[in-house]
Amino acid sequence: MSDALDLSRVGGLVTKSITRQPRDGNAVWRVLPAECGMLNAIGLANVGIDAFLREYAPRVSAVPTTIIGSVAGFSIDDYVAVAAAMDGVEAIRAVELNVSCPNVHGGLEFGSSPALLSDLVRECRRVLTRTRLFVKLSPIAAGPVKLAEFARAAVEPGNSPPAGPNHRPGADALCISNTMPAMAIDVETRTPRLANVTGGLSGSALHPVALKLVHDVYRAFARDSGTPLVGIGGVLRWEHAAEFILAGASAVQIGTGLFADPRCPLTVAKGLEKWAARQGVGSIAELVGCLKV
């Protein structure tokens, strides 16, 4: 990213999701354009935690911004092993548990049950002695369970080990949200356009959905508990980021927008600065959750 973007001018960078073992991911095609965004079914392709520690961890301290390590897995032991390894990399400031990737069979397991999510967060918190813990929630709650209940399960998992002076019993922040399950079909060949058949939709089409989820979780849980939220979904312009902030997000992540324009975070940041000045505030933080309803 540093070839196209001055990383010292952004708040942080989230790594590719890292698993315990290396993964080749799904066959091609696994990334496709959609009319209002992007479809992807990459399948958590990554080098695995051992190669990450060997090849990438020594370079983290040289990156001029905060590095957040993304953790994925298929069992609690998987997540704990990767989280513990990242906690040992001094330059990594936080880990983000990716419990909601819809592109791998079974990948929604922890993100679709508050009880399982609590178990996962509790066990990962036990091994995180230094880093902050973020949890990236799924946009799809199972059955009648609302996303705010998943938020509470992540932040207040119960039976947690004593937290350090700068840590909560559970998640320090919640990231909302991930891609929505989606697919595309070639009508001439009558075959799925993604090799995995289904994948995840990201980009502009996802933004209004993610915005409502941030609003709902902020009003129902995060505001009163003091839990920071990170808004994720379709941020391509500063106005999208501003909407997330007014809805209750303290920060935003940009993913699909980087495919279209790797420098878009700088444009977003510049727009937010001008917007804050027009609003008569000295900091974006003063606008978090300030939606007039």
VEXRO-731928 format. One line per 4 residues: for each residue x negated, y, z of N, C-alpha, C. Coordinates in steps of 0.02 Angstrom, whole numbers. Layout:
<pts>
X:Y:Z:X:Y:Z:X:Y:Z ~ ...
</pts>
This chain:
<pts>
-41:-60:0:0:0:0:-43:63:0 ~ -102:59:28:-145:119:33:-169:143:-35 ~ -165:101:-87:-182:123:-154:-133:174:-181 ~ -71:171:-156:-19:216:-182:7:264:-130
-7:252:-66:25:290:-13:-25:304:43 ~ -28:366:66:-69:384:123:-34:360:186 ~ -57:303:212:-24:271:268:-27:312:333 ~ -72:360:336:-76:402:396:-16:448:402
22:453:348:79:499:347:146:464:359 ~ 144:399:373:205:363:391:199:337:462 ~ 255:321:492:255:302:562:229:232:576 ~ 233:188:526:211:120:538:218:77:476
192:17:480:195:-31:426:211:-99:456 ~ 262:-133:428:281:-200:451:251:-250:403 ~ 217:-300:430:186:-351:388:238:-396:355 ~ 215:-434:306:256:-490:281:272:-536:340
330:-567:339:346:-615:391:298:-673:389 ~ 267:-688:446:216:-740:452:246:-800:489 ~ 234:-859:463:258:-921:495:198:-961:522 ~ 214:-1013:557:162:-1054:589:117:-1088:536
150:-1114:485:114:-1148:431:119:-1106:367 ~ 72:-1114:320:77:-1079:256:140:-1101:218 ~ 168:-1054:180:227:-1070:140:218:-1042:70 ~ 231:-1085:20:229:-1062:-49:292:-1024:-68
346:-1036:-31:409:-1002:-47:446:-1037:-103 ~ 497:-1004:-128:539:-1034:-180:508:-1026:-249 ~ 533:-1065:-296:510:-1059:-366:537:-995:-397 ~ 510:-976:-453:536:-918:-490:598:-941:-529
644:-894:-543:641:-825:-523:664:-818:-450 ~ 628:-776:-414:646:-765:-345:654:-692:-326 ~ 642:-647:-373:658:-575:-365:689:-552:-430 ~ 748:-521:-426:784:-498:-485:815:-430:-471
819:-387:-522:857:-325:-513:931:-339:-510 ~ 967:-300:-471:1040:-301:-469:1065:-232:-489 ~ 1129:-227:-505:1155:-163:-528:1147:-109:-475 ~ 1152:-128:-412:1148:-79:-358:1095:-97:-308
1040:-127:-331:988:-145:-284:944:-201:-311 ~ 930:-250:-269:884:-303:-287:906:-368:-254 ~ 898:-423:-290:909:-490:-263:842:-522:-251 ~ 834:-555:-193:772:-591:-182:786:-656:-145
749:-706:-163:750:-771:-130:679:-796:-126 ~ 636:-757:-95:565:-772:-94:550:-833:-52 ~ 589:-844:0:580:-905:40:523:-900:90 ~ 512:-840:116:460:-831:168:391:-853:146
374:-840:84:307:-856:60:256:-815:100 ~ 206:-849:129:154:-815:168:96:-862:180 ~ 41:-835:204:-21:-874:211:-23:-917:274 ~ 25:-906:321:23:-942:384:-19:-905:435
-6:-919:499:-37:-880:552:-113:-890:556 ~ -139:-949:541:-211:-960:546:-248:-917:494 ~ -224:-917:433:-255:-877:381:-245:-803:394 ~ -187:-785:422:-175:-715:440:-227:-691:491
-239:-731:542:-288:-713:593:-358:-708:564 ~ -373:-753:518:-440:-755:489:-452:-700:438 ~ -403:-687:394:-414:-644:337:-387:-573:346 ~ -334:-565:385:-301:-500:389:-308:-465:456
-305:-503:510:-308:-473:577:-369:-429:587 ~ -429:-449:563:-488:-406:574:-483:-339:539 ~ -437:-332:490:-431:-270:453:-378:-224:481 ~ -338:-248:529:-281:-209:554:-304:-144:586
-357:-146:624:-379:-86:661:-399:-29:614 ~ -415:-45:552:-436:6:504:-378:40:469 ~ -318:13:477:-259:43:445:-237:103:486 ~ -230:162:454:-217:224:492:-145:235:511
-110:183:532:-42:190:557:-27:131:603 ~ 29:133:637:49:78:681:67:16:640 ~ 40:-41:661:55:-104:627:101:-147:670 ~ 155:-169:639:204:-213:672:202:-280:637
189:-333:675:185:-400:645:252:-434:643 ~ 273:-454:583:338:-488:576:328:-563:586 ~ 372:-594:626:366:-664:644:429:-701:621 ~ 419:-758:589:475:-801:568:459:-873:586
510:-915:588:499:-985:605:562:-1025:601 ~ 556:-1090:615:613:-1135:610:627:-1171:676 ~ 590:-1152:728:602:-1178:796:575:-1126:845 ~ 596:-1131:907:570:-1086:958:495:-1092:964
470:-1154:960:397:-1164:965:361:-1127:909 ~ 390:-1128:848:359:-1092:792:353:-1018:808 ~ 408:-988:828:408:-916:843:359:-900:899 ~ 360:-940:952:317:-926:1009:243:-930:989
225:-979:949:156:-987:929:132:-927:889 ~ 172:-904:841:152:-848:799:152:-783:840 ~ 203:-774:883:206:-714:924:146:-710:971 ~ 127:-766:1001:70:-767:1047:6:-751:1009
0:-777:949:-60:-763:909:-64:-689:892 ~ -9:-658:874:-9:-587:858:-21:-544:919 ~ 2:-568:977:-10:-531:1039:-85:-527:1054 ~ -122:-575:1027:-194:-575:1038:-233:-530:991
-198:-500:943:-231:-452:897:-221:-383:925 ~ -273:-355:953:-266:-293:991:-236:-236:951 ~ -250:-233:888:-227:-177:847:-154:-182:827 ~ -123:-240:836:-51:-247:822:-12:-221:882
31:-172:870:64:-137:925:131:-169:944 ~ 162:-205:898:227:-236:912:237:-295:866 ~ 280:-340:886:301:-394:842:376:-388:830 ~ 396:-406:770:466:-404:751:488:-475:736
537:-500:773:563:-567:761:613:-564:704 ~ 597:-597:649:642:-600:592:686:-662:601 ~ 745:-652:631:788:-709:647:846:-713:597 ~ 843:-675:543:903:-668:501:892:-676:427
835:-704:407:822:-712:335:870:-762:304 ~ 911:-741:256:961:-787:228:934:-828:169 ~ 870:-825:155:844:-856:95:815:-926:106 ~ 812:-948:167:784:-1013:184:838:-1053:219
847:-1115:197:899:-1157:227:889:-1162:302 ~ 941:-1144:340:937:-1145:413:910:-1081:442 ~ 893:-1032:400:861:-971:424:906:-927:466 ~ 971:-938:464:1017:-898:503:1030:-927:573
1000:-982:589:1017:-1018:650:1012:-974:712 ~ 955:-942:724:946:-902:785:986:-837:780 ~ 995:-812:719:1031:-749:711:1106:-756:709 ~ 1132:-818:716:1203:-827:712:1234:-851:777
1194:-855:830:1218:-877:895:1186:-834:950 ~ 1226:-795:988:1197:-755:1042:1158:-798:1092 ~ 1183:-858:1107:1148:-900:1156:1080:-922:1130 ~ 1077:-943:1067:1013:-964:1038:966:-904:1032
993:-847:1015:952:-787:1010:922:-769:1077 ~ 962:-774:1131:936:-760:1198:879:-807:1216 ~ 888:-872:1199:835:-921:1214:771:-903:1177 ~ 778:-885:1114:720:-868:1074:684:-807:1102
722:-754:1115:692:-692:1140:658:-704:1207 ~ 690:-740:1251:662:-754:1317:595:-790:1312 ~ 591:-841:1270:529:-879:1264:474:-838:1230 ~ 491:-797:1182:441:-755:1150:416:-701:1198
461:-674:1238:441:-622:1286:390:-650:1336 ~ 394:-714:1352:347:-743:1400:275:-739:1376 ~ 264:-741:1310:196:-742:1284:172:-673:1261 ~ 216:-624:1262:197:-557:1240:176:-516:1301
113:-517:1315:87:-482:1374:69:-410:1360 ~ 62:-393:1295:37:-327:1277:82:-291:1226 ~ 106:-327:1177:142:-295:1122:216:-284:1138 ~ 245:-236:1104:317:-224:1108:353:-279:1068
416:-289:1084:455:-341:1050:515:-308:1015 ~ 517:-315:949:574:-293:909:611:-356:885 ~ 677:-351:879:716:-406:852:757:-380:793 ~ 748:-412:736:783:-393:674:846:-435:668
904:-404:677:967:-440:679:995:-451:609 ~ 1036:-503:604:1069:-518:541:1130:-473:532 ~ 1145:-453:470:1206:-413:459:1269:-454:463 ~ 1264:-519:469:1323:-562:470:1327:-596:538
1378:-578:576:1391:-611:640:1436:-671:628 ~ 1423:-725:663:1461:-786:653:1531:-779:683 ~ 1582:-794:645:1650:-794:671:1670:-726:698 ~ 1703:-726:756:1727:-663:785:1675:-625:825
1615:-651:830:1564:-619:872:1539:-555:839 ~ 1542:-499:874:1521:-436:847:1445:-428:855 ~ 1416:-386:811:1344:-377:812:1321:-348:879 ~ 1362:-309:912:1343:-281:977:1330:-336:1028
1364:-393:1021:1352:-448:1067:1284:-480:1054 ~ 1264:-483:991:1197:-507:975:1145:-458:1001 ~ 1160:-393:996:1114:-342:1022:1103:-352:1097 ~ 1157:-362:1133:1151:-372:1205:1113:-436:1221
1124:-489:1182:1089:-552:1193:1014:-544:1183 ~ 994:-500:1136:923:-490:1122:890:-446:1175 ~ 926:-397:1200:897:-349:1247:902:-374:1319 ~ 955:-412:1334:966:-437:1402:975:-513:1400
921:-550:1386:928:-622:1375:942:-663:1438 ~ 930:-635:1496:941:-672:1558:884:-720:1573 ~ 870:-730:1637:817:-776:1659:750:-762:1626 ~ 737:-698:1613:675:-679:1581:619:-673:1632
557:-681:1611:501:-671:1657:496:-598:1677 ~ 464:-584:1733:456:-513:1752:422:-473:1697 ~ 453:-418:1679:425:-377:1626:373:-330:1654 ~ 324:-312:1613:274:-264:1633:305:-195:1640
266:-146:1664:294:-80:1677:320:-45:1614 ~ 296:-64:1556:317:-32:1494:362:-76:1451 ~ 388:-131:1480:426:-178:1440:495:-191:1471 ~ 542:-206:1428:608:-228:1448:607:-304:1460
660:-331:1490:663:-404:1497:669:-439:1430 ~ 700:-406:1381:708:-434:1315:677:-389:1263 ~ 714:-377:1209:688:-336:1155:680:-263:1176 ~ 626:-232:1153:614:-161:1165:652:-118:1115
667:-146:1056:704:-110:1005:738:-161:959 ~ 791:-139:925:828:-182:879:824:-153:809 ~ 812:-197:760:808:-177:691:871:-201:655 ~ 908:-154:625:973:-170:595:975:-143:524
978:-184:473:986:-256:477:945:-288:421 ~ 963:-347:400:928:-382:347:971:-383:284 ~ 950:-422:234:988:-427:171:1054:-464:182 ~ 1100:-453:135:1163:-489:135:1158:-548:87
1184:-607:105:1183:-663:58:1218:-645:-8 ~ 1186:-664:-64:1212:-645:-129:1184:-692:-182 ~ 1209:-685:-243:1185:-726:-298:1201:-693:-365 ~ 1173:-720:-419:1188:-697:-487:1189:-758:-533
1231:-754:-585:1240:-810:-631:1228:-787:-703 ~ 1191:-827:-740:1183:-816:-812:1243:-848:-846 ~ 1287:-807:-873:1351:-833:-899:1342:-870:-965 ~ 1287:-860:-1000:1276:-896:-1063:1252:-968:-1050
1206:-975:-1003:1180:-1042:-988:1220:-1075:-932 ~ 1262:-1035:-898:1303:-1059:-842:1260:-1085:-785 ~ 1204:-1053:-774:1157:-1072:-721:1143:-1013:-675 ~ 1125:-1027:-612:1106:-973:-567:1044:-938:-592
1041:-872:-584:983:-835:-607:925:-841:-557 ~ 939:-854:-494:887:-866:-444:875:-941:-440 ~ 812:-960:-437:795:-1031:-433:824:-1063:-370 ~ 830:-1024:-317:857:-1049:-254:934:-1048:-253
964:-1028:-309:1037:-1021:-318:1062:-958:-283 ~ 1052:-952:-218:1072:-892:-182:1011:-858:-151 ~ 1021:-795:-133:967:-757:-102:996:-701:-60 ~ 961:-646:-57:983:-589:-18:987:-526:-60
1038:-486:-47:1047:-422:-81:1020:-366:-38 ~ 977:-325:-67:951:-266:-32:959:-205:-77 ~ 941:-146:-51:945:-86:-92:1009:-47:-80 ~ 1026:-5:-129:1080:44:-121:1146:14:-100
1164:-44:-128:1228:-74:-112:1234:-92:-38 ~ 1178:-105:-6:1178:-126:64:1183:-68:113 ~ 1166:-8:90:1160:48:136:1224:64:175 ~ 1282:71:143:1342:86:182:1359:33:234
1344:-30:218:1357:-84:266:1311:-78:326 ~ 1246:-70:313:1197:-64:367:1211:-2:409 ~ 1232:52:377:1247:114:413:1302:103:464 ~ 1355:68:444:1409:54:491:1386:10:548
1342:-39:534:1317:-83:586:1277:-44:638 ~ 1235:2:615:1197:44:661:1245:85:704 ~ 1293:116:671:1343:155:707:1379:114:760 ~ 1401:54:741:1438:11:787:1395:-10:847
1334:-32:834:1291:-55:889:1271:3:934 ~ 1258:61:904:1240:119:945:1296:138:992 ~ 1357:141:967:1414:162:1007:1433:109:1059 ~ 1428:45:1040:1452:-8:1084:1400:-30:1135
1335:-20:1121:1285:-47:1167:1222:-5:1173 ~ 1192:14:1118:1125:43:1120:1122:111:1154 ~ 1173:152:1143:1172:220:1172:1169:217:1248 ~ 1213:178:1278:1216:175:1351:1158:136:1381
1131:88:1345:1075:48:1371:1007:80:1357 ~ 1007:133:1316:944:165:1299:901:124:1253 ~ 931:81:1212:893:37:1167:882:72:1100 ~ 819:83:1080:806:113:1014:828:67:958
855:97:905:875:60:846:833:82:787 ~ 818:35:742:785:49:679:835:33:623 ~ 852:84:583:899:74:529:865:47:467 ~ 892:-7:439:862:-38:380:916:-53:329
906:-31:268:954:-47:216:964:9:166 ~ 934:4:108:948:50:53:925:121:62 ~ 870:131:99:844:199:107:800:215:46 ~ 826:255:0:789:277:-58:779:352:-59
821:388:-21:817:461:-17:820:483:56 ~ 799:545:68:799:569:137:870:570:167 ~ 920:580:124:988:582:150:1008:515:181 ~ 984:460:150:999:393:179:968:387:248
906:410:256:874:407:321:910:452:371 ~ 931:511:349:967:557:393:1032:527:417 ~ 1066:490:373:1128:457:394:1115:407:449 ~ 1063:367:441:1045:318:493:1031:354:560
995:409:557:978:445:618:1041:471:653 ~ 1085:502:615:1148:528:645:1190:471:674 ~ 1186:412:643:1225:355:666:1195:324:729 ~ 1131:340:745:1102:315:807:1033:284:801
1004:284:740:937:254:732:883:304:751 ~ 833:280:787:775:320:804:721:318:751 ~ 725:269:706:677:261:651:711:224:595 ~ 680:224:536:706:186:480:649:147:448
668:92:415:620:54:376:639:60:302 ~ 589:58:259:599:59:187:568:-3:157 ~ 608:-41:119:583:-102:87:592:-100:12 ~ 654:-107:-10:668:-107:-82:646:-42:-115
652:14:-80:632:78:-108:559:79:-129 ~ 517:39:-95:446:37:-112:433:4:-180 ~ 479:-41:-200:472:-72:-266:485:-21:-321 ~ 532:24:-309:548:75:-359:497:132:-359
475:152:-299:428:208:-292:389:199:-227 ~ 327:174:-231:288:162:-170:276:225:-128 ~ 285:284:-159:275:346:-122:339:374:-92 ~ 394:339:-98:457:367:-74:458:382:1
421:347:44:421:367:115:398:439:126 ~ 351:463:84:328:532:92:383:581:71 ~ 420:564:18:475:607:-3:530:608:50 ~ 543:550:80:594:545:133:573:587:193
510:580:213:486:617:272:489:693:260 ~ 470:714:200:473:786:184:544:812:186 ~ 590:773:159:660:793:160:687:797:231 ~ 667:750:274:691:751:343:664:812:381
603:830:367:575:890:399:615:952:383 ~ 632:960:319:671:1018:298:741:1016:327 ~ 769:956:329:837:948:357:838:966:431 ~ 787:943:469:784:959:541:779:1034:551
740:1068:508:734:1141:514:801:1175:501 ~ 838:1151:451:903:1180:436:953:1168:493 ~ 944:1112:527:988:1096:583:968:1133:647 ~ 912:1168:645:891:1209:702:862:1169:760
831:1111:745:801:1070:798:726:1065:786 ~ 690:1051:840:617:1046:834:593:976:821 ~ 637:927:825:617:857:817:677:817:791 ~ 661:768:750:713:722:725:748:688:784
710:676:838:739:642:896:800:677:923 ~ 804:743:914:861:780:939:925:767:899 ~ 919:734:842:976:721:799:999:648:802 ~ 964:607:840:982:536:845:1051:529:878
1097:497:843:1163:485:870:1208:545:873 ~ 1191:598:836:1229:660:840:1286:664:788 ~ 1311:608:768:1369:607:723:1430:636:759 ~ 1464:682:727:1523:713:758:1585:673:741
1609:634:790:1669:594:780:1716:604:840
</pts>
